[in-house]
């Protein structure tokens, strides 16, 4: 694994430097100090690629005046969504979109099931890490830098999607409002949305409002609630 990690680090360094538009020497050292975490899931293990020391990365990014790298952690909501998806995967060939993919674990699981996946995130670093995670898991999937709350039109234009995935994205009132506007435009009559949330007030507001448009089923999984939304007809 050490040799494989060395190859991954070199590839990450090249792509991150290019996309950030800086010399590789100016990248935060903690961004390239990566590790691979094995995640036990139904149907076989998956592998997550992530910075080894998130607190150090946050410190280095903060010192450079850059945003907190929330994308760089395996948050409980993402793990819960990936676990649920592994137990109830999309059909082979289904068109799947993940919003705010972070490290991309749910997209890895969907791609492993044979779905046609587009993993998106507003952070370019997240997109680079997700692309490498797909390769590490031998999954074919597309990744793209898209801030869904601001640029949802492009995602809707590529729809309708059979399945839309999102983990812990309803953390601001702006995101709740954007989700209520966008999500009905992303799926067709037979489509489905799966959300994972750690009990945020925004998610409760979203689900309450979304019931006018979707049939909603919610299930608690530890501290995380999983929501499945299907469009209402008529």
N, C-alpha and C positions, 0 to 999 in steps of 0.2 A: 504493500500500500504506500510505503514511503516514496518509491519511485513514481507511482501514479500521482501522488500529491504534488511532487515536484513538477511534473508535467502540467498539472492543473494550475499550479501557482504561476508558471510562466505564461500560460494561456490567459489567465485572469489578468495578469500584469499588463500584457500587450493590449487586451481589449479595453480594460478600464482606463488605461492611459490614453488610448485613442479617443474613447468616447467622452472622457472628461476634458480632453484637449490639453493635457499636461504631460511633462516628462514622467517616466515611470518612477524616478527618484522622488517625485513630489506626492506620490500616493501614500496614504497613511499606512505605516507598517502593519498595523493590526488588521487592515483590510485584506492583506495577502497572507496573514498567518491563519490558514484555514484548517479545518478538520472535517472529517466525514462521520456522520452519525447514522448508525443503523436503526431503522424504525421497524419494529415487528408489526406486521399487518396481515389481515386475512388475505390469502392468495399469494403470500410471499413477502419477504422483507423489501423495504425501500430504503434508499440512501439519501440523506440530506447533506448538502454542502453548505458550510457556514463559517464565518469568522470564529476563531477559537475563543477570543476574549471580547465579548460584546461591550463590557464596561470600558475597556481600554480603547476600543474603536470609538465609542461615544465620546470619550475624553479627547481623542485625537481629532475627531471631526469637529467637536465644539471649539477646540483651540484654533481651528482653521476657519471658524465662522460658518461651518456647514450644518445642515439640519441634523437632528438626532436620527441615527440610522435604525429606525424602528423595524425596517424590512429585514434586518440581519439576525433576528432571533426566531427560534422555533416557538411561537406563541401557542398557548393551550388551544385556542380556537382553531388554528391551522391544523394542529395534530388531531383534534376531535373531528374536524371535517374530513381529513384524509382517512381516518379510521372508519368513519361512517361510510365513506365512498368505497373503501375497499370491501366492506361488507355488502354493499348494494351498488355495484359499479354501473356506469352507463353502458349502453349497448355498443358493440363494436361498430365503428363508423359514425357514431353520434357526434354532432358538432358541439364542442364544449368550450366555454369561455370562462376564464377565471379573472376576477377583478381584484386588484391589489394583491397580487400573488405572492409578494415577498420572496421567500426561498423556493416557492413553487411546489411544495409537497403534494397538495391536492391535485395539481395538474399532472404531476408524475403518476399518481395513482390512476387518474382518468386515462392518461396516455397508455399506461401499462395494460389497461383493459381493451385497448384498441380504438379508443375514441380519437377523433381529430380535434386537437387541443390548440387553443390560443391562450397563452398565459400573459397577462398584462400587469404592469405596475408603473406608477408615475416616476419611480426612482430608477435611473439608468443602471445603478449598481445592482439593484435587485434583478433587473432583466438579465444582466450578464451572469449573475450567480444562478438564476433559474435555468438559463440555457446550458450552463455546465452541469447542473443537476440532471437535466434531461439526458445529456450524453452519458453521465455517470451511471444512470439507471437504464441505459440503452433504450430510451423512449424517443420516438419521433414526435416532435411538437414544435409549434411556432411560439415565439415570444416577441413582445413588442412593448415599447415604452409608451404607455397611454395613461394619462390621469383621467380615470373614468368619470370623476365628479365634474370635470371641466370639459372633457372632450368625448362625451358619450355618443355624439352624433356619428362619429366614425365607426364605433362598435355596432350601433344600431343599423348602419348602412350595410354591414357585413352579415346581418342576421337574416332570418330568425335563427336563434341558437336553440339546440335541443336541451341544453343544460347550462345554466349559469351558476358559477361557484363564487362564494365570497366568505372570507373569515375575518371577523372583527373589523369591519369597515364602517360601522355606524357610530363612530365615536364623536362626531360633531353634528350640530343641528344642520349645518350646510350639507353634510353627507346624507343625512336622512332625507332632506328635501330633494337632493339630486337623485337619490335612489328611487324615491317615489315617482319622479318624473321619468327616469331612464328604464328601470327594470321592466315595466310593461311593454316597452318598445323592443326589448331584446329577445323575447321568446314568443313563439307562435302558439296557437291554440293547444297544442299537445306538448308544449315545452314545460320545463320545470326549473325552479331556482332553489338552490340549497345554500342557506346561510348558517354560519356558526357565530355565536356571540357569547361573551362572558358576563351577560347580565347588565349591559349598559342601558341607561335610560333611553338613549336614542333608539336602540333596537326595539324597546317596548313601544315607543311612539310610532316607529316604522310599521311594526306588525299590526298595531291597532288600525292605522290608516290603510295599510295594504289589504286588509280583509274586504274592502269595497271592491277590489279588483281581482284578488286571488283567494282560492281556498288555501288555508294555512294549517299545517300540522306542525306542532312543536313538541320536542322531546328533550328532556334534561339528560345530560351525560356528565355526571359530576357537577362541576361548576359552570359547564358550558351548556348552552341550549342550542339545539339544532332545529332550524326551521325549514320546512319544505313548502314551497309555494307553487301552486298550479293555477293557471288562468281560469277565471269564471267564464262560463259560456251563457250568453243570453241575458 
